[in-house]
Amino acid sequence: MKADIRTLDLNLLKTLDALLDERSVTRAAARLSLTQPAVSGMLNRLRDYFDDPLFIRAPHGIVPTARAQALAAPVKRILAEIDLLLQPVTFDPLTARLTFTIAATDYALRAVVVPFIAALKLRAPDIRVRVVPVEPERLLARLEQGSVDLALLTPHTTPEELHSRALYDERYVCMMRADHPDAGAPLSLDRFCALEHVLVSYEGESFHGVTDDALADRGRERRVGLSVSSFLVLPEVLAISDMIAVVPERMAENRPGMFVCETPLPVPGFTKSMAWHGRAHRHPAQAWLRGLLLETSQRA
């Protein structure tokens, strides 16, 4: 078949995009809600159209040829433009019905997503939000595929291929149970180093963090007795022990039974940002949702 735009079925491009993402006819069929024979037939049409095998069988699926890899980015761009073309000229949040998927850590869930949801339910009651783990190794692919619409990250963890916008700057504070022996008075650096600490590390195996770097600059060190991979368990651990923790300020706010104070030395904070793929950059609904995220992340 001679390549001609007049003979190209756009459904074939959707199939090619799914095959490039999934590297499996079976998984691509499931994603497209088609049968496996139907996708195989469309793959044959694609091979005929582009005069290339496009995919080679492999032990665990299919591998794209150089021609197929070269088509990947243009095909995604074309499909994104078509999707934009089919969007309503105006976006009305009060009547919109869609699902918005956000990748976030448990910190970002509490600090960013909770206030966002409070505003969203008032302004766009029929928009649903799905929150999924960040999964750094898969994040870019999921944003490219559209299975994730937006990720809450920091600038240094944001892939350079993505659009991004800073939401706010975060600072660290010290948290302990309200009836802790050291609660209520300023915490000296000596006492801070003597107390046992809980460290939240998303890798779940590190006993060293940004606080330890700040202490090392002064020739000091602290005792980290517990390293956990989530902030969710932190208040419970502090409540049943004399341990303390250095945490982002927004994570420490409105914690019943907890005492919060300044750290005895400056601990560098971080910037929380949102990132999204170019395929969603001009999407009216997603642009509105990003604007609401920015608005609800700001403090009066």
C-alpha positions, 0 to 999 in steps of 0.5 A, spaced: 500 500 500 502 506 498 503 511 504 497 516 503 494 520 508 487 519 505 488 512 506 490 512 513 485 510 518 486 514 525 484 508 529 491 504 526 495 510 529 491 508 536 493 501 535 500 503 533 501 507 539 498 502 544 503 497 541 509 501 542 507 502 549 505 495 551 510 491 547 505 486 547 499 484 542 495 482 548 496 488 553 495 492 547 488 489 545 486 489 553 488 497 553 484 498 546 478 494 548 479 490 542 480 482 541 487 480 540 486 477 533 483 484 531 489 488 533 493 483 530 489 484 523 491 492 524 498 491 525 498 487 519 495 493 516 500 498 519 506 493 516 503 494 509 502 501 510 509 503 512 512 498 508 516 495 515 515 489 520 514 495 525 515 489 531 519 483 531 517 477 536 521 476 542 520 471 548 516 476 552 512 480 547 514 484 541 520 489 540 519 495 535 524 496 529 528 502 528 522 505 524 517 504 529 521 507 534 522 513 530 514 513 529 513 513 536 513 521 538 510 523 532 504 518 533 503 521 540 503 528 538 498 527 532 493 523 537 494 529 542 492 534 537 486 530 535 484 529 542 485 537 543 481 538 537 475 534 539 475 537 546 469 542 547 471 550 545 470 552 552 470 548 559 465 548 564 467 545 571 460 545 573 458 540 568 464 536 566 465 529 568 472 526 567 477 523 571 484 526 573 489 522 575 495 524 580 501 521 582 503 523 589 507 521 595 503 520 602 506 527 603 504 530 597 497 527 598 496 530 605 499 537 603 497 538 596 491 533 594 487 534 600 486 542 600 485 541 592 479 536 593 476 541 598 476 546 593 474 541 587 468 538 590 465 545 590 467 548 583 467 541 579 463 536 583 463 531 577 470 530 576 473 524 579 480 524 582 485 518 582 491 518 586 497 513 584 504 512 587 509 516 583 514 510 581 519 514 578 522 508 574 515 508 570 512 515 571 515 518 564 512 513 560 505 513 564 505 521 563 506 519 555 501 514 555 496 518 559 495 513 564 497 519 569 495 526 568 500 530 573 505 528 578 507 532 584 514 532 584 520 536 586 524 540 581 530 535 581 526 529 581 522 532 574 524 529 568 527 534 563 522 532 558 516 534 562 512 541 563 513 543 570 511 549 575 513 550 582 507 550 587 510 552 594 517 552 598 517 547 604 521 548 610 522 543 616 520 543 623 521 538 629 515 534 631 514 530 638 509 528 642 505 533 646 507 530 653 514 529 651 519 531 656 522 536 651 516 539 649 514 546 650 521 549 651 526 551 645 530 545 643 538 546 644 542 543 639 546 538 644 539 535 646 537 535 639 543 530 637 542 526 644 535 524 642 533 518 638 530 520 631 525 517 626 527 518 619 522 518 613 526 515 607 522 513 601 527 508 599 526 505 606 533 503 607 537 510 609 539 512 616 541 519 613 538 525 610 538 532 609 538 534 616 544 529 617 548 533 612 546 540 615 549 537 622 555 534 618 557 541 616 557 543 623 561 537 625 555 534 629 551 528 628 544 525 631 541 518 633 537 515 628 533 509 631 528 508 625 527 509 618 520 508 615 518 509 608 512 513 609 509 519 613 503 515 615 506 511 621 510 517 623 505 520 628 503 513 631 511 512 632 512 518 636 506 518 640 508 511 643 516 513 644 520 519 646 523 519 639 523 526 635 522 527 627 524 533 623 518 533 618 516 538 612 512 543 616 505 542 612 506 535 614 506 537 621 500 541 621 494 540 625 496 533 628 493 532 635 497 530 640 503 533 637 508 538 639 511 542 633 517 547 634 523 550 630 529 545 629 535 548 633 539 549 626 537 551 619 535 545 615 534 546 607 527 545 605 525 544 598 520 546 592 514 542 591 512 542 584 507 539 579 509 536 572 505 534 566 506 531 559 506 536 553 500 531 550 496 535 556 499 542 556 493 545 552 488 541 554 482 545 557 480 541 563 487 539 565 489 546 564 484 548 569 485 543 574 493 545 574 490 552 575 486 550 581 492 546 584 496 552 584 491 556 587 490 551 593 497 550 594 498 557 596 497 560 603 494 567 605 
